[in-house]
Structures are given as structure tokens and as C-alpha cells.
Amino acid sequence: PFGKDHGAAGGSYDTGKEIARFFGHEPPVPLTYEWISLRGQGAMSSSTGNTVGPIEALRLVPPEILRFLIANSKPSKAIEFDTGMGLVTLADEYERGSTRDFETELANDELSRRQRVQIEDAEAALALASVHESDEVQSTSVSFRHLALLAQIKPDDEGVWTSLRSSHGLETISGQLQDRLKRMRSWIDSDHFPAEMRVVMLTKPNREALESLTEAQRNVLPHLHATLQDNPWTSEGINAAFKQAGEQCGLGMRDVYRTCYAVFMGTERGPRLAPIIANCDQTTMLALVDDASEFV
């Protein structure tokens, strides 16, 4: 596959195929694609410097997902490469597709022609995304979103693997998953990582954030410390603790979350808190709530 500029009459493909034949080789079958553009920046162009080079792209995303971007797009439709949230959506789409049983889906005799074509296209896109023809499409069972979360709150790789063994029941850590974590850390350290996914947990109370709370919202803190102690240190247990703290002081969940974001992140809102806190050290988080209670 190549861009439409290379496929134009007299373009590089026309020239290249003659050179290939001169040396006794058949040229590759041409497949002309529309432009690839960077989200919010227009068409990629090396002459204007508006580009993400292949080496840089592969630092951020595994090759099979980068190939999936192309294989899952119609050649006649312009491709928008989003190195922010779009990359997360693309990777999770690839991961979901990797878990599908296409053979069983296609065995359904009640499928319409359109449904059958859609399934066949999805299967072909995943196959073409493989780096080697012999590769089987495999799911890591870990979404990009969850891996991005763990990579930010677990500074060492072993901490990530320990969490995944507990939450996903992984017995072994595949080379594919290790590779994804390596690229994930590069993505997090780059300017491309989306701000809405960036996680910064406090280690000490944020005065400004706590002072912005109402008195009723601050009254959640002593209840929160107790309910967090009494519930399992899991996403479900922490959500239950939030709810119980709100019930004990007669506040709705909106106010409870407003308090929790101020305590744990120093913000008014952010990503889902319970999964983040569940992957943090319990003693450290409880100490933060305790310090915040005394602070106000």
C-alpha cells in the first residue's frame, strides 16, 4: 500500500515497477490509499515537517496495532492518525477483535450479506495486522486503558505484573505484553499522551484543593477514612466505601467524588478513581485521607 501521490501517473510506483522488471522482478500489486493526516494538524507531509516518523510511531505503539490502523481502513477514505485518545480507542478495538471467534460468527446461517461482509472484513484486518504471516492473532486480555493506568502508578514493571496477576489471573507474562508496557511508558513520557488519561496521585494534601470544598464536602473525610479501612482494597470495595461515606454524612455521590478527587488528585474531576486507588498502596492512601482530615 502507498499514498495516492505515489500512485499518480508518472509517480514513484510507475517508475519503480519498471526498475523492478528491469532487474527481473515482478512489482508488488499496487494498493493506493488516501492521505494519512495527523488529528488536528492536517495531512502528514515530510516537506512541511508535519509528520510522525515510523521510528517515533513504533516507540508509542506496537507494530501490529499500527498496521491495524491501515488494514482496518478503506483505501478510498482518508486516515486520521490520532496519537492521543484515538490511539487508545484503536488499540482497544484491536484487543476486542483479537478475542472474537470469527469461525463461529460466520457459521451463523441467519447472517445478512452485509453482516457477513463486516465480519469477514474484521477478520481480514486482524490477519493483515500481523507482522509475520505465521503469527496468530492473540489477545493480551489487558486493555490499553488499564495498562496506561498501571504504567503511571507502578514505577517498576514487576509492580504492573503483580497487579495483572491479581486482577486478570495471568499466570505468565507474555513477550507481547512486556513489549506493550515498554512502548506504553514511552508514550506516557511523550507529548502525545492525552491529558485526560494522565494520572498524578498526591503524596500530601493539596491546600488549595481542600479549601475549595464546602464544609459538607469536607465532613466526608473522617467517614471516608473509616469506610476505606472496613472494605476490601479492590475497585468494588473502594466504590462501596465511597457510597457508605456519603450515606453516613447525608451527601450524594457527586459531592463524595468531589471530595475524593480533591484529596487524592488535587483536582475537581478526573479518571475513574476506584481502579486507580485500588492499585496504590493502601497504607499510603489512608494516611493521605487522615492527613487531609487534620488539614481542614
KEVEXGU-800680 format. One record per residue (C-alpha): residue number from 1; residue in three letters; x, y, z. Coordinates in Angstrom, 1 decimal. Example, Ala and Ser with C-alpha at 12.3 -4.5 7.8 and 13.67 -1.06 7.14 Angstrom:
# residues 2
+-----+------+--------+--------+--------+
: pos : code :      x :      y :      z :
+-----+------+--------+--------+--------+
:   1 :  ALA :   12.3 :   -4.5 :    7.8 :
:   2 :  SER :   13.7 :   -1.1 :    7.1 :
+-----+------+--------+--------+--------+
//
This chain:
# residues 296
+-----+------+--------+--------+--------+
: pos : code :      x :      y :      z :
+-----+------+--------+--------+--------+
:   1 :  PRO :    0.0 :    0.0 :    0.0 :
:   2 :  PHE :    1.1 :    3.6 :   -0.7 :
:   3 :  GLY :   -0.3 :    7.1 :   -0.7 :
:   4 :  LYS :   -2.2 :    8.4 :   -3.7 :
:   5 :  ASP :    0.7 :   10.7 :   -4.6 :
:   6 :  HIS :    2.9 :    7.7 :   -5.2 :
:   7 :  GLY :    0.2 :    6.1 :   -7.3 :
:   8 :  ALA :   -0.4 :    9.0 :   -9.6 :
:   9 :  ALA :    0.5 :    8.7 :  -13.3 :
:  10 :  GLY :    4.3 :    9.1 :  -13.6 :
:  11 :  GLY :    4.7 :    8.8 :   -9.8 :
:  12 :  SER :    7.1 :    6.6 :   -7.9 :
:  13 :  TYR :    5.1 :    3.4 :   -8.4 :
:  14 :  ASP :    5.2 :    3.8 :  -12.2 :
:  15 :  THR :    8.9 :    4.4 :  -12.1 :
:  16 :  GLY :    9.6 :    1.7 :   -9.5 :
:  17 :  LYS :    7.7 :   -1.1 :  -11.4 :
:  18 :  GLU :    9.8 :   -0.5 :  -14.5 :
:  19 :  ILE :   13.0 :   -0.7 :  -12.4 :
:  20 :  ALA :   11.8 :   -3.9 :  -10.8 :
:  21 :  ARG :   11.1 :   -5.5 :  -14.1 :
:  22 :  PHE :   14.5 :   -4.4 :  -15.5 :
:  23 :  PHE :   16.1 :   -6.4 :  -12.7 :
:  24 :  GLY :   13.8 :   -9.4 :  -13.3 :
:  25 :  HIS :   11.3 :   -8.9 :  -10.5 :
:  26 :  GLU :    7.5 :   -8.5 :  -10.7 :
:  27 :  PRO :    6.4 :   -5.3 :   -9.0 :
:  28 :  PRO :    4.1 :   -5.6 :   -5.9 :
:  29 :  VAL :    0.4 :   -5.4 :   -6.6 :
:  30 :  PRO :   -0.5 :   -1.7 :   -6.1 :
:  31 :  LEU :   -3.0 :   -0.6 :   -3.4 :
:  32 :  THR :   -3.4 :    3.2 :   -3.4 :
:  33 :  TYR :   -4.6 :    4.8 :   -0.1 :
:  34 :  GLU :   -5.8 :    8.3 :    0.6 :
:  35 :  TRP :   -3.8 :   10.7 :    2.7 :
:  36 :  ILE :   -2.9 :    9.9 :    6.3 :
:  37 :  SER :   -3.4 :   13.0 :    8.4 :
:  38 :  LEU :   -2.5 :   13.9 :   12.0 :
:  39 :  ARG :   -5.5 :   14.7 :   14.1 :
:  40 :  GLY :   -5.9 :   18.5 :   14.3 :
:  41 :  GLN :   -2.8 :   19.1 :   12.1 :
:  42 :  GLY :   -3.9 :   18.1 :    8.6 :
:  43 :  ALA :   -2.2 :   15.8 :    6.1 :
:  44 :  MET :    1.2 :   14.4 :    7.0 :
:  45 :  SER :    3.9 :   15.9 :    4.9 :
:  46 :  SER :    7.7 :   15.4 :    5.3 :
:  47 :  SER :    8.3 :   18.7 :    3.4 :
:  48 :  THR :    6.4 :   20.8 :    5.9 :
:  49 :  GLY :    7.6 :   18.8 :    8.9 :
:  50 :  ASN :    4.0 :   17.8 :    9.8 :
:  51 :  THR :    4.7 :   14.1 :   10.4 :
:  52 :  VAL :    5.2 :   11.3 :   12.9 :
:  53 :  GLY :    8.0 :    9.2 :   11.5 :
:  54 :  PRO :    7.8 :    5.3 :   11.6 :
:  55 :  ILE :   10.5 :    5.1 :   14.3 :
:  56 :  GLU :    8.7 :    7.6 :   16.5 :
:  57 :  ALA :    5.3 :    5.9 :   15.9 :
:  58 :  LEU :    6.8 :    2.5 :   16.8 :
:  59 :  ARG :    8.1 :    3.9 :   20.1 :
:  60 :  LEU :    4.5 :    4.6 :   21.0 :
:  61 :  VAL :    2.5 :    1.7 :   19.7 :
:  62 :  PRO :    3.2 :   -2.0 :   18.8 :
:  63 :  PRO :    3.6 :   -2.7 :   15.1 :
:  64 :  GLU :    0.5 :   -4.9 :   14.9 :
:  65 :  ILE :   -1.7 :   -2.0 :   16.1 :
:  66 :  LEU :    0.0 :    0.5 :   13.7 :
:  67 :  ARG :   -0.7 :   -2.0 :   10.9 :
:  68 :  PHE :   -4.2 :   -2.4 :   12.1 :
:  69 :  LEU :   -4.8 :    1.3 :   11.6 :
:  70 :  ILE :   -4.1 :    0.8 :    7.8 :
:  71 :  ALA :   -5.7 :   -2.6 :    7.4 :
:  72 :  ASN :   -8.9 :   -1.6 :    9.1 :
:  73 :  SER :   -9.4 :    1.5 :    6.9 :
:  74 :  LYS :  -10.9 :    1.7 :    3.4 :
:  75 :  PRO :   -8.3 :    2.8 :    0.8 :
:  76 :  SER :  -10.7 :    5.4 :   -0.5 :
:  77 :  LYS :  -11.1 :    7.1 :    2.9 :
:  78 :  ALA :   -8.6 :    9.5 :    4.4 :
:  79 :  ILE :   -7.0 :    8.0 :    7.5 :
:  80 :  GLU :   -6.7 :   10.2 :   10.6 :
:  81 :  PHE :   -3.9 :    9.2 :   12.9 :
:  82 :  ASP :   -4.6 :   10.3 :   16.5 :
:  83 :  THR :   -1.7 :    9.8 :   18.8 :
:  84 :  GLY :   -3.8 :   10.7 :   21.8 :
:  85 :  MET :   -7.2 :    9.2 :   22.8 :
:  86 :  GLY :   -7.7 :    7.9 :   19.3 :
:  87 :  LEU :   -4.7 :    5.6 :   19.8 :
:  88 :  VAL :   -6.3 :    4.2 :   22.9 :
:  89 :  THR :   -9.6 :    3.5 :   21.0 :
:  90 :  LEU :   -7.7 :    1.9 :   18.1 :
:  91 :  ALA :   -5.7 :   -0.4 :   20.4 :
:  92 :  ASP :   -8.8 :   -1.4 :   22.4 :
:  93 :  GLU :  -10.6 :   -2.2 :   19.1 :
:  94 :  TYR :   -7.7 :   -4.4 :   18.1 :
:  95 :  GLU :   -7.8 :   -6.1 :   21.5 :
:  96 :  ARG :  -11.5 :   -6.7 :   21.3 :
:  97 :  GLY :  -11.2 :   -8.1 :   17.8 :
:  98 :  SER :   -8.4 :  -10.5 :   19.0 :
:  99 :  THR :  -10.9 :  -12.2 :   21.3 :
: 100 :  ARG :  -13.6 :  -12.8 :   18.7 :
: 101 :  ASP :  -14.3 :  -16.3 :   17.4 :
: 102 :  PHE :  -14.8 :  -15.4 :   13.7 :
: 103 :  GLU :  -15.3 :  -19.0 :   12.6 :
: 104 :  THR :  -18.3 :  -19.4 :   15.0 :
: 105 :  GLU :  -19.7 :  -16.0 :   14.0 :
: 106 :  LEU :  -19.5 :  -16.8 :   10.3 :
: 107 :  ALA :  -21.2 :  -20.2 :   10.8 :
: 108 :  ASN :  -24.5 :  -18.4 :   11.6 :
: 109 :  ASP :  -26.8 :  -19.1 :    8.7 :
: 110 :  GLU :  -29.0 :  -16.2 :    9.6 :
: 111 :  LEU :  -26.4 :  -13.5 :    8.8 :
: 112 :  SER :  -27.3 :  -11.0 :    6.2 :
: 113 :  ARG :  -24.9 :  -10.4 :    3.4 :
: 114 :  ARG :  -23.8 :   -7.1 :    4.9 :
: 115 :  GLN :  -23.2 :   -8.6 :    8.3 :
: 116 :  ARG :  -21.2 :  -11.4 :    6.8 :
: 117 :  VAL :  -19.0 :   -9.0 :    4.9 :
: 118 :  GLN :  -18.5 :   -6.9 :    8.0 :
: 119 :  ILE :  -17.3 :  -10.0 :    9.9 :
: 120 :  GLU :  -15.0 :  -11.1 :    7.1 :
: 121 :  ASP :  -13.5 :   -7.6 :    6.8 :
: 122 :  ALA :  -12.8 :   -7.5 :   10.6 :
: 123 :  GLU :  -11.1 :  -10.9 :   10.4 :
: 124 :  ALA :   -9.0 :   -9.9 :    7.4 :
: 125 :  ALA :   -7.9 :   -6.6 :    9.1 :
: 126 :  LEU :   -6.7 :   -8.5 :   12.1 :
: 127 :  ALA :   -4.8 :  -11.1 :    9.9 :
: 128 :  LEU :   -3.2 :   -8.3 :    7.8 :
: 129 :  ALA :   -2.2 :   -6.5 :   11.0 :
: 130 :  SER :    0.1 :   -9.4 :   12.0 :
: 131 :  VAL :    3.8 :   -8.6 :   11.5 :
: 132 :  HIS :    4.6 :  -12.1 :   10.2 :
: 133 :  GLU :    2.2 :  -14.3 :    8.1 :
: 134 :  SER :    2.7 :  -17.2 :   10.6 :
: 135 :  ASP :    1.7 :  -15.1 :   13.6 :
: 136 :  GLU :   -1.6 :  -15.9 :   15.2 :
: 137 :  VAL :   -3.7 :  -13.0 :   16.4 :
: 138 :  GLN :   -3.5 :  -13.2 :   20.2 :
: 139 :  SER :   -5.2 :  -11.1 :   22.8 :
: 140 :  THR :   -3.3 :  -10.0 :   25.9 :
: 141 :  SER :   -6.6 :   -9.7 :   27.7 :
: 142 :  VAL :   -5.4 :   -6.3 :   29.1 :
: 143 :  SER :   -6.9 :   -3.2 :   27.6 :
: 144 :  PHE :   -4.6 :   -0.2 :   26.6 :
: 145 :  ARG :   -6.5 :    1.9 :   29.1 :
: 146 :  HIS :   -5.8 :   -0.3 :   32.0 :
: 147 :  LEU :   -2.2 :   -0.8 :   31.0 :
: 148 :  ALA :   -1.8 :    3.0 :   30.7 :
: 149 :  LEU :   -3.2 :    3.4 :   34.3 :
: 150 :  LEU :   -0.9 :    0.8 :   35.8 :
: 151 :  ALA :    2.2 :    2.1 :   33.9 :
: 152 :  GLN :    1.6 :    5.5 :   35.6 :
: 153 :  ILE :    1.1 :    4.4 :   39.2 :
: 154 :  LYS :    3.5 :    1.4 :   39.2 :
: 155 :  PRO :    7.1 :    2.8 :   38.6 :
: 156 :  ASP :    8.6 :   -0.7 :   38.1 :
: 157 :  ASP :    7.5 :   -3.4 :   35.7 :
: 158 :  GLU :    7.2 :   -6.1 :   38.3 :
: 159 :  GLY :    4.6 :   -4.0 :   40.1 :
: 160 :  VAL :    2.5 :   -4.0 :   36.9 :
: 161 :  TRP :    2.8 :   -7.7 :   36.5 :
: 162 :  THR :    1.9 :   -8.3 :   40.2 :
: 163 :  SER :   -1.3 :   -6.3 :   39.7 :
: 164 :  LEU :   -2.2 :   -8.0 :   36.5 :
: 165 :  ARG :   -1.7 :  -11.5 :   38.0 :
: 166 :  SER :   -4.1 :  -10.5 :   40.7 :
: 167 :  SER :   -6.8 :   -8.7 :   38.6 :
: 168 :  HIS :   -6.6 :  -10.7 :   35.4 :
: 169 :  GLY :   -5.4 :  -14.1 :   36.6 :
: 170 :  LEU :   -2.3 :  -14.0 :   34.4 :
: 171 :  GLU :   -0.1 :  -17.0 :   35.1 :
: 172 :  THR :    2.7 :  -15.9 :   32.7 :
: 173 :  ILE :    3.6 :  -12.5 :   31.3 :
: 174 :  SER :    3.9 :  -12.8 :   27.5 :
: 175 :  GLY :    6.6 :  -11.2 :   25.5 :
: 176 :  GLN :    3.9 :   -9.3 :   23.7 :
: 177 :  LEU :    2.6 :   -7.8 :   26.9 :
: 178 :  GLN :    6.2 :   -6.9 :   28.0 :
: 179 :  ASP :    6.7 :   -5.1 :   24.7 :
: 180 :  ARG :    3.4 :   -3.2 :   25.1 :
: 181 :  LEU :    4.4 :   -2.0 :   28.5 :
: 182 :  LYS :    7.7 :   -0.8 :   27.2 :
: 183 :  ARG :    6.1 :    1.2 :   24.4 :
: 184 :  MET :    3.4 :    2.4 :   26.8 :
: 185 :  ARG :    6.0 :    4.0 :   29.1 :
: 186 :  SER :    7.5 :    5.8 :   26.1 :
: 187 :  TRP :    4.0 :    7.1 :   25.1 :
: 188 :  ILE :    3.4 :    8.3 :   28.6 :
: 189 :  ASP :    6.7 :   10.2 :   28.6 :
: 190 :  SER :    5.9 :   11.8 :   25.2 :
: 191 :  ASP :    3.9 :   14.9 :   24.3 :
: 192 :  HIS :    1.4 :   12.7 :   22.6 :
: 193 :  PHE :   -0.1 :   11.1 :   25.7 :
: 194 :  PRO :   -3.7 :   12.5 :   26.3 :
: 195 :  ALA :   -4.0 :   14.8 :   29.2 :
: 196 :  GLU :   -7.4 :   13.3 :   30.2 :
: 197 :  MET :   -5.6 :   10.0 :   30.9 :
: 198 :  ARG :   -2.7 :   11.3 :   32.8 :
: 199 :  VAL :   -2.7 :   10.2 :   36.5 :
: 200 :  VAL :   -1.0 :   12.2 :   39.2 :
: 201 :  MET :   -1.7 :   11.0 :   42.7 :
: 202 :  LEU :   -0.9 :   13.2 :   45.7 :
: 203 :  THR :    1.5 :   12.2 :   48.4 :
: 204 :  LYS :    0.4 :   15.1 :   50.7 :
: 205 :  PRO :   -2.7 :   17.2 :   51.0 :
: 206 :  ASN :   -3.3 :   20.0 :   48.5 :
: 207 :  ARG :   -4.3 :   23.1 :   50.5 :
: 208 :  GLU :   -6.0 :   24.9 :   47.6 :
: 209 :  ALA :   -8.0 :   21.8 :   46.5 :
: 210 :  LEU :   -9.2 :   21.2 :   50.0 :
: 211 :  GLU :  -10.1 :   24.8 :   50.7 :
: 212 :  SER :  -12.3 :   24.8 :   47.6 :
: 213 :  LEU :  -14.6 :   22.2 :   49.2 :
: 214 :  THR :  -17.7 :   23.1 :   51.0 :
: 215 :  GLU :  -17.9 :   22.3 :   54.7 :
: 216 :  ALA :  -20.3 :   19.5 :   54.0 :
: 217 :  GLN :  -17.9 :   18.0 :   51.5 :
: 218 :  ARG :  -15.0 :   18.2 :   53.9 :
: 219 :  ASN :  -17.2 :   16.4 :   56.5 :
: 220 :  VAL :  -16.9 :   13.3 :   54.3 :
: 221 :  LEU :  -13.2 :   12.8 :   55.2 :
: 222 :  PRO :  -13.5 :   11.2 :   58.6 :
: 223 :  HIS :  -16.2 :    8.9 :   57.3 :
: 224 :  LEU :  -14.2 :    8.1 :   54.2 :
: 225 :  HIS :  -11.1 :    7.0 :   56.3 :
: 226 :  ALA :  -13.3 :    4.6 :   58.3 :
: 227 :  THR :  -15.2 :    3.1 :   55.3 :
: 228 :  LEU :  -12.0 :    2.6 :   53.3 :
: 229 :  GLN :  -10.5 :    0.7 :   56.2 :
: 230 :  ASP :  -13.6 :   -1.5 :   56.6 :
: 231 :  ASN :  -13.9 :   -2.5 :   52.9 :
: 232 :  PRO :  -11.7 :   -4.8 :   50.7 :
: 233 :  TRP :   -8.9 :   -2.9 :   48.9 :
: 234 :  THR :  -10.4 :   -3.5 :   45.4 :
: 235 :  SER :  -12.2 :   -1.3 :   42.9 :
: 236 :  GLU :  -15.5 :   -2.7 :   44.1 :
: 237 :  GLY :  -14.6 :   -2.3 :   47.8 :
: 238 :  ILE :  -13.4 :    1.3 :   47.3 :
: 239 :  ASN :  -16.6 :    2.2 :   45.4 :
: 240 :  ALA :  -18.6 :    0.7 :   48.3 :
: 241 :  ALA :  -16.6 :    2.8 :   50.7 :
: 242 :  PHE :  -17.3 :    6.0 :   48.8 :
: 243 :  LYS :  -21.0 :    5.2 :   48.8 :
: 244 :  GLN :  -21.1 :    4.3 :   52.5 :
: 245 :  ALA :  -19.2 :    7.5 :   53.4 :
: 246 :  GLY :  -21.8 :    9.6 :   51.5 :
: 247 :  GLU :  -24.7 :    7.8 :   53.2 :
: 248 :  GLN :  -23.2 :    8.4 :   56.7 :
: 249 :  CYS :  -23.0 :   12.1 :   56.2 :
: 250 :  GLY :  -26.1 :   12.5 :   54.0 :
: 251 :  LEU :  -24.3 :   13.6 :   50.8 :
: 252 :  GLY :  -24.9 :   12.5 :   47.3 :
: 253 :  MET :  -22.2 :   10.7 :   45.3 :
: 254 :  ARG :  -21.4 :   13.8 :   43.3 :
: 255 :  ASP :  -20.2 :   15.6 :   46.4 :
: 256 :  VAL :  -18.4 :   12.5 :   47.6 :
: 257 :  TYR :  -16.4 :   12.3 :   44.4 :
: 258 :  ARG :  -15.7 :   16.0 :   44.5 :
: 259 :  THR :  -14.1 :   15.4 :   47.9 :
: 260 :  CYS :  -12.2 :   12.3 :   46.8 :
: 261 :  TYR :  -10.7 :   14.0 :   43.7 :
: 262 :  ALA :   -9.6 :   16.9 :   45.9 :
: 263 :  VAL :   -7.9 :   14.5 :   48.4 :
: 264 :  PHE :   -6.3 :   12.0 :   46.1 :
: 265 :  MET :   -5.5 :   14.1 :   43.0 :
: 266 :  GLY :   -5.9 :   17.7 :   44.0 :
: 267 :  THR :   -8.5 :   18.2 :   41.2 :
: 268 :  GLU :  -12.3 :   18.7 :   40.8 :
: 269 :  ARG :  -12.6 :   15.7 :   38.5 :
: 270 :  GLY :  -10.5 :   13.1 :   36.6 :
: 271 :  PRO :  -10.4 :    9.4 :   35.5 :
: 272 :  ARG :  -12.3 :    6.7 :   37.4 :
: 273 :  LEU :  -10.8 :    6.8 :   40.9 :
: 274 :  ALA :  -11.6 :    3.4 :   42.4 :
: 275 :  PRO :   -9.4 :    1.3 :   40.0 :
: 276 :  ILE :   -6.5 :    3.8 :   40.5 :
: 277 :  ILE :   -6.7 :    3.8 :   44.3 :
: 278 :  ALA :   -7.0 :    0.0 :   44.3 :
: 279 :  ASN :   -3.6 :   -0.2 :   42.6 :
: 280 :  CYS :   -2.0 :    2.2 :   45.1 :
: 281 :  ASP :   -0.5 :    1.3 :   48.5 :
: 282 :  GLN :   -3.4 :    1.1 :   51.0 :
: 283 :  THR :   -1.4 :    2.5 :   53.9 :
: 284 :  THR :   -0.2 :    5.5 :   51.9 :
: 285 :  MET :   -3.7 :    6.3 :   50.7 :
: 286 :  LEU :   -5.3 :    6.0 :   54.1 :
: 287 :  ALA :   -2.5 :    8.2 :   55.5 :
: 288 :  LEU :   -3.3 :   10.8 :   52.9 :
: 289 :  VAL :   -7.0 :   10.8 :   53.9 :
: 290 :  ASP :   -6.0 :   11.1 :   57.5 :
: 291 :  ASP :   -3.7 :   14.0 :   56.9 :
: 292 :  ALA :   -6.4 :   15.7 :   54.8 :
: 293 :  SER :   -8.9 :   15.3 :   57.7 :
: 294 :  GLU :   -6.5 :   17.1 :   60.0 :
: 295 :  PHE :   -5.6 :   19.7 :   57.4 :
: 296 :  VAL :   -9.1 :   21.0 :   57.2 :
+-----+------+--------+--------+--------+
//
